[in-house]
């Protein structure tokens, strides 16, 4: 039987998840986390730039990795939508 690939999160949801759960500051840090096996969810692409460029959602590595939780701890921020409640 053919297995269906997991559906990846939309860009903004993936961005929020990566910042809240992994916290890399640079593309290199993100790629190190992937290489070391620390990205253990099938819902976040291991190559987000490539994946989200194909979906026309990609902005930049800086945007993907920073901004949501600046000057706050992720646990102190309420989700933007009911998807994470």
Secondary structure, 3 states (H helix, E strand, C coil): CCCCCCCCCCHHHHHHHHHHHCCCCCHHHHHHHHHCCCCCCCCCCCCHHHHHHHCCCCCCHHHHHCCCCCCCCHHHCCCCCHHHC
